[in-house]
Amino acid sequence: MAEIILLLVCEGETDIYIFQALSSHFSSPEKMLTVISLAPQLDATSSTYPSHGFSYVLKWCVANHRTIQMLIDFRGASTLFLQMDTDIARQVNSGCIDKGYSARHCCQEKLNEKLGVSEEPNRCHYILPTQNTETWILASHEQPELDGNLAIINNYELIDDTEKRLIALGCYPSRKGKSNKAGRKLDKKPATKYKEYGKQLTGNLALARQRCAELDRLCNFLAATI
């Protein structure tokens, strides 16, 4: 069996498990897709991943902007995926948002700036879920989501309260937010529970892809590698 290595820089451990689930789904008896996280990196002593977040993704881009191709070649990899949730678009690129551009566009613009490029580097793909990778999990559930007018939502990338909707399904544990106004948030600890969430996603992937353009884009990249 041939192994195809996919490098990943992402916001955190939960995202790694989602990428691993998708790569496993697109693997075949002839070719196995293997995700290696460059950041965050697995701690060999504790077998855990350190906290990361969007700011670390941007810092990684600044620190490694001259060595992207070397890293890909050194690892014998096919592709490097750079993942960042777009719920922080205004925080990282408010001027772009104020001009009316989409959250994805503004996050892509910020990554380009940090890498010193005008477009994605060769063999590098930006994966920018709107609002976050939890949107993909929500989209994998058969139950349709409704907007404020009780109309069925077809484009899940328009949803901005993904965590609230997942909690409402009753099968995702939650915790209190840091303030009373924050309400309840998804309980993401331990992050390993996202291995099961990844199975939920891949188990109904066709539906989720229809609802999330960025997920479909990632799946097309994965399918092309095999």
Residue pairs with C-beta under 8 A, 6 or more apart in sequence:
1 29
1 30
1 31
1 32
2 30
2 31
2 32
3 31
3 32
3 34
4 31
4 32
4 33
4 34
4 78
4 225
4 226
5 34
5 36
5 75
5 76
5 77
5 78
6 19
6 23
6 33
6 34
6 35
6 36
6 77
6 78
6 79
6 80
6 81
6 222
6 225
7 35
7 36
7 37
7 38
7 71
7 72
7 75
7 77
7 79
7 80
7 81
8 16
8 19
8 35
8 36
8 37
8 38
8 80
8 81
8 83
9 37
9 38
9 39
9 57
9 60
9 61
9 80
9 81
9 82
9 83
10 16
10 19
10 37
10 39
10 40
10 52
10 57
10 81
10 82
10 83
10 84
11 52
11 53
11 54
11 56
11 57
11 83
11 84
11 85
12 40
12 49
12 51
12 52
12 53
12 191
13 40
13 48
13 49
13 52
13 191
13 194
14 133
14 188
14 191
14 194
14 197
15 83
15 133
16 35
16 37
16 40
16 49
17 191
17 192
17 194
17 195
17 197
17 198
18 133
18 136
18 137
18 194
18 197
18 198
18 201
19 35
19 81
19 83
20 35
20 195
20 198
21 195
21 198
21 199
21 201
21 202
22 198
22 201
22 202
22 205
22 218
22 219
22 222
23 33
23 34
23 35
23 222
24 33
24 202
25 202
25 205
26 33
26 219
26 222
26 223
26 225
26 226
27 33
27 226
28 226
30 226
31 225
31 226
33 222
33 225
33 226
36 75
36 77
37 49
38 60
38 71
38 80
39 52
39 56
39 57
39 60
40 49
40 50
40 51
40 52
40 56
41 49
41 50
42 48
42 49
43 49
43 50
49 191
54 84
54 85
54 88
54 92
57 82
57 83
57 84
58 84
58 92
58 110
58 111
58 114
61 82
61 111
61 114
61 115
62 114
64 71
65 114
65 115
65 116
65 117
68 80
68 115
68 121
68 124
69 121
69 122
69 123
71 77
71 80
72 78
72 79
72 80
72 123
72 124
77 123
78 123
78 225
79 123
79 124
79 125
79 221
79 225
80 121
80 123
80 124
80 125
81 124
81 125
81 126
81 127
81 218
81 221
82 111
82 124
82 125
82 126
82 127
83 126
83 127
83 128
83 129
83 133
84 107
84 111
84 126
84 127
84 128
85 128
85 129
85 131
85 132
85 133
86 103
86 104
86 106
86 107
86 128
86 129
86 130
86 131
86 132
87 103
87 130
87 131
87 132
87 160
88 107
89 96
89 97
89 103
89 104
89 106
89 107
90 97
90 103
90 106
92 106
92 107
92 110
93 106
93 107
93 109
93 110
96 105
96 106
96 109
96 110
97 103
97 106
101 109
102 130
103 128
103 130
103 131
104 128
104 130
104 214
107 126
107 128
108 126
108 128
111 126
112 118
112 119
115 121
120 126
125 218
125 221
127 214
127 217
127 218
128 214
129 135
129 136
129 157
129 212
129 214
129 215
130 157
130 214
131 157
131 159
131 160
131 162
132 162
134 162
134 163
134 166
134 186
135 156
135 157
135 159
135 162
135 212
136 201
136 208
136 212
136 215
137 166
137 197
137 200
137 201
137 208
138 145
138 156
138 159
138 162
138 165
138 166
139 156
139 207
139 208
139 211
139 212
139 215
140 200
140 201
140 203
140 204
140 205
140 207
140 208
141 169
141 200
141 204
142 204
142 207
143 169
144 152
144 153
145 152
145 153
145 156
145 159
145 165
146 152
146 153
147 153
147 158
153 159
153 211
154 210
154 211
155 211
155 213
156 211
156 212
157 212
157 213
157 214
159 165
163 174
163 185
163 186
164 183
164 184
166 172
166 186
167 174
167 184
167 186
172 186
173 186
173 187
173 193
174 184
174 185
174 186
174 187
175 184
175 185
175 186
175 187
176 182
176 184
176 185
177 183
177 184
177 185
188 194
201 208
205 219
208 215
209 215
209 216
209 219
210 216
